[in-house]
């Protein structure tokens, strides 16, 4: 379900080289920004204002900024999760190939 073609061809457009090497840094960054209860509250507010279309009327500018920052961090988190997925997929493929090689002998 690609919505933006340019993002499909460049899955790691926002991660630094250090984050590409260690995607867990992005998770740390998210929870340095807000603890789990705060993230959940922001997500709930985000959902409510999105569904009710009252974004500009119900949130203060600080709340709006927090939701935008959360979106940016979640976007990076999705990229980091994708990177971890690719790493795990490559590792599983290597293990399977190694296992097949041992069976042939």
N, C-alpha and C positions, 0 to 999 in steps of 0.2 A: 504494500500500500504506500508507495513512495509519493509524498506530497511535493517534495522539492528535489528535482532531478540532480541539482548540483551537490546536494548533501549525500546522495546515494553514491556518487563517484568519489567523494572525499569524506569517508566516515570519521576521520580524526581531525577535522579542520580546527577544532578548538583546543585540543590537548597539546601540552608542551612535550618536548622530547622526554623529559623526566617522567611526566605522567603517562606517556606511551609505554615507557619501560616499567613503570609501577602504577597501574591504574588505581590501586587502592588509595593513592594520594588524593584522588578526587572525592572518594568517600569521606576521608578525613576532613577535607575542605568543606564539604556539605555540612558535616556535624560540628565543625568549628563555627560555621555561620549560625546554626540553630540546632538546639537539642531536639530529640525525637518528638516530644510533645509539641514543641513550637512548630516544627515542620508540619506535623499533622494539623495543627490549628491553621497555619497559613494555607495548606492545601484545602481545608474545609472552606475558608473564606474565599479562596480562589474559585472553588466550585460554585459556591453560593452566588457570588457576583457574576460569574459567567452565565449561570443558568437564569438568573433573574435580570440580567442586562442592566444592573444598577451600579456598575463599577465606579463611575464617577460621582455618584451620589452618596454612597455608603461608607467609603473608605477615606481615611485621612491620607495625606501625601506620604507620610511615613509608612502606612500600611500598603499603599500602592507600590512604593519603592521596595518594600520587603517582598511582596509577591513577585515583582519583576526580577529581583535578585534570586529568589527561590527558583523561578523558571530557568534562569541562566545556569544555575548550579545543577538543576535536574537535567537540563540539556547536556551538560558536560558529563553528568553521571551516566546518562544513557550511552554516550560515546565510550566511557570507560567500561561499562558493562559489555558493550559490543567488543571492545578490545579483549576483555577477559574471555569472552565467548570464543573469539578467534584463537586465542592462545590455547584454551582448553581443547578446542577442536583439533588444532595442530598437534598437540601433545597426544591426544587419543589416537590420531592417525599414525603417528610415529610408533606408539606402543603396539598398534594393530600390525603394522608392517614388521616390527621386530618379532612379534609373536608368530606371524606367518613364516618368517625366515627361519625360526627355530624349528617349526613343524616340518619343514622341507628336508632338514638334515637327517 
